[in-house]
Amino acid sequence: MGLITILMVFWLLMIIVYVMLNRGIWIFTDVTKGTSLFMLEKALGPAIDFAEGRSGSGSIAWIIQGAVWLVISSTLTFIGLWLGHEPSALHSLSAWGLNPTSESLLLAGKLSTIFGAVGMFLIGSALHIVPNLSNTNLASEKNATLVSFVWALSVSIMVIGAYRPEIFGVKILLVSTLVNSLALIAIIVNLLLTASYRERKMALPGWLIIIGLISFPISTLTIAITGNLSDGIGQWALVRLTGASFFLQLSGIGLYAASYGSGNPLWSKSLTAIILAGSIFTLNPIGFSSGELSAMFLGLESSILEPSRNDLIGGSFIMALFAVPLIALASNLIITIRGDDSFIENSENPGMAEINFGAIMLIPVGLSFLFIQTDFLSGNNELIEISSSVHLMAIWTVLVPISLGATLCIFPAVSGRSILSANSSRRAFWMMSGGAFTGIIFTIMGDFSNISLLESDPEAVITETPNGLRSIGSVIFYLVVLGSIFQCLNMIRGVYRGSQIVNEDSESSTSVKMKSYNLTKTTTVRKLFSKGATMDTEIVPVSESEKQGKPTEL
């Protein structure tokens, strides 16, 4: 079957799922609810007793492990970039039977970042956001805590599989897929049960998260139903559809955190609906260029992409339409963060800068991948040389900043404590964002230099110019490693030593309260609160005059 048929089946399945969810998740009757809850906890036997059932324990377990994976993934990526210009840097490991290459380490770094750091940040945030928007508790905190270690195990297997795809005849990435699928199903059931107990209408960011998680297994099911698992077009489409799953989850937690952290309502609910519909009915160009990785995860042989004319035209057009939800998300995030007085009221919030940076980078990264994927789909492959570096740019300037920023925003609400040092987090942000953007830009410049060299002389070897640029890029990227270490330590220490958060429902703890406020012109309630007013502050209307003003008495 062609690409359009695959997409039509996927759209049909997603519409069915959305209708079922929107009508109250009728599949979760009283019997199935009890059975599902039993499978989440009691069916696991004694293992569930090792997990903590305290509120928020599941979310914090995912977040802390995501922070640890952030350090590991940045280190793997740095070493992979270094080996790109100095292949013999780790030759001493050959005595132990280890011969890592730049390609294998970069793949390990990408997988550990996407599924380890970003994936665990997304799910950890979802375990807090969905119950909060539903005005209820998570169905099973114990299961969420226990499953986080299963997910981390699957990521560890992915890292091994990236270096050695097959050991003793066993395809390692296929094993990681099976382990990861078990954890993912448990998380989906947990969140669906939580949503079924909701006491109020859940906002769109919550549905973005849930539908994003569900679309992951549905995309694989779609390719299996259409019989395209072993075809090049099916494997390529699977990568695009799973990319939509991450984009939906990222949109959901990003929009929630932007509103929660800034104190402003979402700028546009209509744009949020456009993000939901646009992510489902378009092809996400951001991600791996070929479908080889999806074949490896499913234990299949990769096939050559040979699209028909209709697939080429239809695929290029549908990928171009992805610009609509991309622009909608970027604008909604930036304007929601900006809001009236947001920087005055929330200047100490360490997560806003990350989300703002990721939102700014969304459009240029998305457009870059649109050209790369269209070039790959057409078979020209003129830009394939830079696709790996641009993929790194997408990971470290979009996925990581938005997911990490959202996690930092909700961290106090999840753990009950603030991170240890907001200043340290801010310094880490500049190191990570500056190191990622500048370092990868130099790497891309080296790739372009290599392309120009090969076009002028196809038999030429890589000269000092590309290697020099790549060496500069890898050295600068080391700042990302340092920044990720600081962020990780800051969050882990914050769980134990961070200042405790005062209950939001209690009165303000400040000892200075504004008793009266002279109002000389129109203003907003938000601006009054930002200047120290409380619910008991007396507003005194004062007419304007030309006399010299004086300070307001407090």
N, C-alpha and C positions, 0 to 999 in steps of 0.2 A: 504494500500500500504506500501511497505517496505521503508527503509531508502534510498536505491539507487534510487528508483523511485522519491522520494521527491527531492533528489539532482538534478536529471536530469531535472525535471520541473523547479527548481530554476535556474539552469544553462541556460536553454533555454530562460527563461524570462530575465535574465540578459544580455544574448547575444543580444536579440532583443532590449533591452534598450540601450546597448552600441552602436549598429549599428545606431539607431535613433539619438543618441546624436552626434556620430562621423560624421554623414552626415549633420550636421547643424541644428538639432532639427527642422525638417520639420513640425512637428505637430504645431509649433508656426508660423502660417501664420499671415498676417497683421490683419485679423479679430480676431483670437484667442489671439494675443498679446494685442490688445486693450481691449478685453473682460477680459483677465487675469489681466491686469493692473487696470481695473475698479473694479474687484472683490477684488483686494488688497487694494484699497484706497476708492473710492467713495461708494462702496457697504457697507462699514462699517458705513456710516452715520456720525453723529457729533463726534463719538468717535475718528475718525482719526485726528480731529483738535487738540486734546490734545497732539499728538505726534509731535516731532520736525523733520523737514525734512532736517536738515543740514547734509552735507556729513560726514559720520562716526558716526552719532548719533545712528544709529541702532546697530552698532558693539559695541560701548562703553556701551550702555544700557545692552546688553547681558553680556559683560565682567564684569561690576561692580556687576551685580546681581549674576554672577557666583562666584565672590570673597566673597560676603555675604554668599552664600550657602556653600562655603568652610569652613567658620567658624562654621556654623550650623552643617554640616555633621561631622566635626572632633569632635565637642562636643558630638554629639549623639553617635559616635563610641567609644569615651573615656568612656562615662557612661556605654555603653553596655559591654565594656571590664571589667570595674570595677565590674558590677553586676555579671559577670561570676564567680568571686571568692568570692563575698560578696552579695548574693541575697537580703539581707534585708536592703541594704544601703538606699533605697528610700521608706521604709515602711511607713514613715510619709505621703506620698502622698495618701495612701489608704483612709484617711479621706475625700479626695476630689473625691473618686471613681476611682482613678488612680492606677493601679498595673502593672507598666512596668516591663518586664522581660529582661534578657540579650539578648535573641533571637530576641524579637521584636525591641529592640533599635538598635541592630546590623544590622537588616534588614533595619530599617529606615535610619541608617547611610549610609549603602551601596547604597540604592536607591537615597538618597539625594546627595551623592557624584557622582554617575554615571550620573544621569539625571540632578541634580542641578548644582554642581560645574563643573564637566568635560563636561557634555552636553552643558552647556551654554558657557563655554570657547571655545569648538569646533565650535559651531554655530557662536559665536561672532567673532572668528578668520576667519571663512569661509566667513562671510559678508564683510570682508576686503580683503581677499586673492583672491577670485574669481573675483571681479571687477578689482582688481589690475592686475591680470594675463590676464584679458580680455581687458585691456586698456579702460575701460569704467566705468560708475557710476552704483551703485546699482539701480535696477529697482525701488524700493520703500523703501526709508529710513524710512518713516513714518510707514509703515506696519511692518517693521522689529522692530522698537521701540515698537510699540503697542503689537505685538505678544510676545515679551519677557516677558511681564507681564502675558500673558495667559500661557506660558510655566512654569513660576514660580508658578502660581496657581496650575497647574497640579502636580508639584513636592510637593507642600504643601499637596495636597490631597493624594499623595503617602505615605507621612510620616504618615498621619493619618491612612491610610489603613494598613500600616505595623503594627501599634499598635492594631487597631480594624478593621479587614477585612470587617465586616458587621455591618451597623447601620440602625435600623428600616427596616430591610429587603433589604437594598440597598448595593450592593457590591461596596465598596469604590474604590478598585483598578480598577474596570471596568470603573468607572466615570473618574478616572485619565487618563485612556487610551483614552477615547473619547476626553477629553480636550486636552491632549497631541497630539493626532492625528490631531486636527484642527490646532494647532500651527505648527506642522511639515509639513503639506501640504502647508501652507502659505509660509514657509521658502523655501521649494523645488521649488514651483512655482516662487518665487522671484529670486532665484539663476538661475533657468532655463531661465527666461526672461533676466536676466543679461548676461548669457552666449550667448543667441541668438543675443544680440546686440554687441558681441565682435568684436573688430577691428583688432585682430591678433590671430594667433593660440595659444590656451591656453595650457600652460605646463601641464605635467602629474599630479603634485600635485593638481591642480584645479579639474581635472577629478576624482582623488581619493576622494576628498571631496564630489563632486556632486553624484557620483555613490554610495558612502557610505551612503549618506542620502536617496537616492532612494531605496537602497537595504533593508532598514528598513521596509517600508510597503510591499515591494515585498515578503519578507520572510514570513510575515503573510498571504499574498495572496496565496503563494505557498502551505502552509499547508492547507488552506481552499479549494483550488482547488483539492488537492489530497484526501480530506476527512479525514485527520488525526488530526484534532483539538482536538478530544476527546480521542486520543490514546496516550499511554505513549511514543512511539517512535516519534510521531509527535510533542508532547510538548517538548521533549528533543531536537529534531532537531531545533525547533524554537528558543530555547535559544542559540544554537550554531550559527545559521544564523544571529540572531540579534547581536551577538558578533562580527561577521565579519563586520557589519555596523560600529560599533565603531572603529574597528581596521583600516578600510579604512580611516575614517575621521581623526583618530589620525595620521596615516601615512602621509596624505596629509598636514596637518598643521605642523607636525613635520619636514618634509623634507623642506617645504617652509621656516620655521623659522630658521632651521639650516643653510640654504644657505643665507638667508637674514641677520641673525644676525652675521654670521662669515664673510660675504663678499666673500665667495667662491662659485663657481658653484657646482651643485650637482655632487658628485663623479661619479655616474653611472646612466644614464637614463635607461639602460637595467635592472638594479636591481629595479628601480621604476616600470617598466612594469611588472616585475616578482611579485612585491608586489600586483599590481592590479589583475593580473590573478590568482596568488596563493591564495589571500584572497577569491576570488569568487569560485574557483574550489576545495577548501579544507574545512574542518570543523575546526572552531576555538575552541580549547579546553579550552581557558581561559574564566572563568565565573562561574556562578552557576552550580552545579553538576547535579541537577535534573531539570525536566521540570515543577515542581510544581508552580514556580513563573509565568511562561507563562500562565498556566491555570488560575491562580488568576487574572492576568491582563485582560484576556479575559472573566472572569466571568464564567469559567467552573470548573467542578470537576476534580481534578488531578487524573491521571491514573497511575497505576504501570507500570514501564518500563519492558517490556518483549520482548527483541529483539530476532529475529531469528538468526540462525547461520550465515546466509549471512549478516545480519545487523551488527553482532558483528565483523566479519572479515572485511567487507567493511568499517564500521565506524572507526575501529581502524586504518586501513591502511590510510584512507583519513585524519584522524586527525594527523597521523604521518607525512603526507606530508606538514602539516602546518608549520613544522620546516623550510621549504624553504623560504616562504615570511617573516617568523620571523627573520631568520638570515640575509636575504636581507635588511630588514628595519634597524636592529641594526647596521650592517656594514656600510650601506649608511649614517646613521645619524652620527656615530662616525667619519668616515673618512671625511665627508663633514665639520664637525665642526673643525676637526684638521687642515686640509689644511695648506698651507704655510703661516706662520706669522699670523694665525688667532688669537692666544692668545695675540700677540703683538698689533694687530690693534683693537681688540674688548675686551680687558681685562675688560672694565667697563660695558659690556653688562650683565645684571643680569639674563637673561634667558638661557644662554648657559650652565650653570652648571646644571640646572634642566633637560634640554634635554639630556645632556651627561649622567647624572645619570639614567634617565629612559631608555636610550638605552642600558646601561650596564646591567640593571636588566631584560631586555626583554627576553633574552635567558634562564637564570635559572628559571624564573617564568613560561615561556612557557613550558619548559620541565617538571617542577613539575606538572603542570596541565595536561600534556599529560599522565603521570602515573596515576593521580587521576581519570581522565575521563575514561581511559581504564579500570581501576579497577572497576569503577561504572558501566560501560556498560556491563562488564562481569558478574556483579552480586555478586562479592566477597565482596565489601564494606569494605575492610580492611583499606582503607585510608580515609574513609568518615569523620572520627573524625577530621582530620586536614584540610579538604577542606575549611571550613569557614575561618580559619586563613590564609591559602594560598590565598584565594580570597581577603582578606584584604591586603595582601602583594602585589597582583597584582594591586589593586586600588591605594594604597598609595605610591608605588615605581615605578609604570609604568604609569598608566593613569593620575594621578594627576601631577607628575613631567613634563611629556612631554606636556600635555595640558597647564599647568600653565607656563612652560618655553616658549612655543610658544607665549602665550598671552603677556608675559612680553617683548618678542622681538619686537612684532608689536605694542605694546602699544603706543610708541611715535608717530608712523605714524598714528595711529587711532585717538588719542586724541589731537595731536599737542603739547603735553607736555610730558616730561619724568616723570617717577615715582619720588616721592618726595626724596627718598634717596636710592642710589644703595647699600650703606653699610648696611642699614637696611634690604634690600631685600636679601643680601648675608647672613646675620646672620639668617634670617628667613629660608633660604634654608637649612642651616646646622641643624637648629632645626627640620625642617620638615623631611628631609631625614634621619638624624640620629635617630630621635625619632621613625619614622615609621619603619625603618629597624630593629633597635635594639629591640624596644618594641614588634614588631610582632614576631621576632625570639624567644624571651623569651616565648611568648604565644604559639608558635608552639612546643617549648620544653615541655611546660606544657601538651599540647595535646598528645605528644608522651609518656610522663610519664604516663598519664592516660590510653593510649592504652596498655602499658606494664603491668600496674596494673590489668586491666580487663582481659588480656590474662592469667595472672597467677592465678587470682581468679575472675571469672565472677560475683560473688555476692558481691564483695568488693565495698565500697563506696570511693569517692574521698578523698584522704589523703592530708596531709599538703604539700607534695612535689609539686603536680600539681598546687594547689592553690597558693603556694608561688611563683612559677615561673610566673604564670599568674598575680599575684599582682605586681611583678616587671615589667612585660611587660606593664601593664596598667599605672603604674606611669611614665614610660619612654615615653609612647605614649602621655602623657599630653604635651610634648614638641611640638607635632604636632599641638595641639590646640593653643598654644602660637604663634607658627610660622605662622599659618594660620591667626590669628588676626593681626599680624604685616604686613603680605603681603596684607591683605584686606585694612587696614588703609593706607598703603603706596600707593596703587593704587588709592583709593578714594581721598586722599589728593593730589596725583599727578595730577588728573583731574583739580583741582582748583589752586594748588599752585606750581606744578612742573614747572621747567624751560622750556620756550618755545623752540621748535625745529626750528632751522634755515632751510630755504628751501634748500633741497639737490642740487637744480640746481644752487644756487648762489655760488660765490667764497668762498673759505675757509675763515673763520673769524679770523684765527690766524694772529698775527702781525709779526711772525717770518717766513720768507720764504727762502727756500734754493735757492740762485742765481745760484750756480754751484755745481757740484758733480764730484769728481775725480773717474773715473771708472777704477779699476785695474783688475777686473775679471768679468766673465759673471754673470749676475744677472737677475732679473725679474722686470717688471714694478711695480708689487705689492710691492716688497721689497723697491723700490725707494720711492713710495708713503708713505709707513709705516715709512720711515726715515725723512719725511718732504718735499719731493720734490713736486713741482707743475707742471702744464702744461708748465710753462715758465722757468723751471730750465734747465740750460745748462749742458749737459753731456760732460765731458772732459775725453777722453781716456788717461790713463797714463800707461806706460809700467812698469812691475814689476822690482824691484831692491832690493839689499840687504841693502840699506841705511835705517837708522832709520826713521820711519814714523813720521808724524805730523798731528795734527788735521785738518780736512777740514774746510776751511774758509767759513763762512755763510754770 
